[in-house]
């Protein structure tokens, strides 16, 4: 990925906004998730993937309808 190569070369901070969850978890060293304008989870990709927050899990798993998955 171009952004990874550029980061290695120039050591800059970047903010990425994406719905491509696997790509974000592969590229980022820190992740934050917004829901209704509020940060509902932040941390390393591993920590966010392991979140007990049902809203986070619903988004990660691509569930677009219904209530968030129970914890």
C-alpha positions in Angstrom: 0.0 0.0 0.0 1.2 3.4 -0.9 0.4 5.0 2.4 2.5 2.3 4.3 5.5 2.9 2.0 5.2 6.7 2.4 4.9 6.4 6.1 8.1 4.3 6.3 10.0 6.7 4.2 8.8 10.1 5.7 7.6 9.0 9.2 4.5 11.2 9.2 1.2 11.0 11.1 -1.9 10.4 9.0 -5.6 10.3 9.7 -7.5 7.8 7.5 -11.2 7.7 7.3 -12.5 4.4 5.8 -15.1 1.7 6.0 -12.6 -0.8 4.7 -12.1 -2.5 8.1 -9.5 -5.1 7.2 -7.4 -2.5 5.5 -7.5 -0.1 8.5 -6.6 -2.9 10.9 -3.7 -3.9 8.6 -2.3 -0.3 8.2 -3.0 1.5 11.4 -1.2 1.4 14.7 -4.1 3.2 16.5 -7.8 3.1 15.6 -10.7 5.1 16.8 -14.4 4.4 16.0 -17.0 7.1 15.9 -20.7 6.4 16.4 -23.2 9.3 16.2 -20.3 11.8 16.4 -18.8 10.2 19.6 -15.7 8.1 19.9 -17.0 4.8 21.2 -13.7 2.9 21.0 -10.0 3.6 20.5 -6.8 1.7 20.9 -4.6 -0.6 19.0 -6.2 -2.6 16.1 -6.1 -5.8 18.3 -7.8 -4.0 21.2 -10.5 -2.5 19.0 -11.2 -5.9 17.4 -11.5 -7.5 20.9 -13.9 -4.7 22.1 -16.9 -5.8 24.1 -18.8 -2.9 22.7 -21.7 -4.3 20.6 -21.7 -1.3 18.3 -18.1 -1.8 17.5 -18.6 -5.5 16.9 -21.6 -4.9 14.7 -19.5 -2.5 12.5 -16.5 -4.8 12.4 -18.7 -7.8 11.3 -20.5 -5.7 8.7 -23.9 -6.1 10.2 -25.9 -3.2 8.8 -29.4 -3.9 10.2 -30.9 -4.6 13.5 -29.7 -4.0 17.0 -26.0 -4.3 17.9 -24.9 -7.8 18.7 -25.2 -8.7 22.4 -21.9 -8.6 24.3 
